[in-house]
Amino acid sequence: MTGIHKIDFSSPDEVRAPEKTSMEIVNAGSVKVARLTVQPGWVWSECIAPVVGTDSCQAHHLGVVQSGQLLVEHEDGSTETLSPGDVYECKPGHQAQVVGDQPCVMIEFDSQTAATYAQD
């Protein structure tokens, strides 16, 4: 193997597709990276909670928004709207929903989250 390992999301190692959600996961050596696309009308409590069975998202998210917007509300009372170019960290205990009529596309770098998000 060479010193450079190029991976393309068009050929992911795994795909998950709960309601209004697409998550493509690639393995980059020992790290998993995910491209998460959520469609207009996506609300975590409606689209993901039924899959995972929790009242709030218990995943740790670390990533960057490529397009669209996502409103995130944490149980500690903090609220942020994530927009293109924003790097974010969302700790467990949050809700989220797409803002507007554009899909929100995010690249996630937390390997544990990429491995387990939206699985039952």
Secondary structure, DSSP 8 states (H G I E B T S, - for coil): --S-----TTS-SEEE--TTEEEEEEEETTEEEEEEEE-TT-BHHHHTHHHH--SSB---EEEEEEESEEEEEETTS-EEEE-TT-EEEE-SSEEEEEESSS-EEEEE--HHHHHHTT--
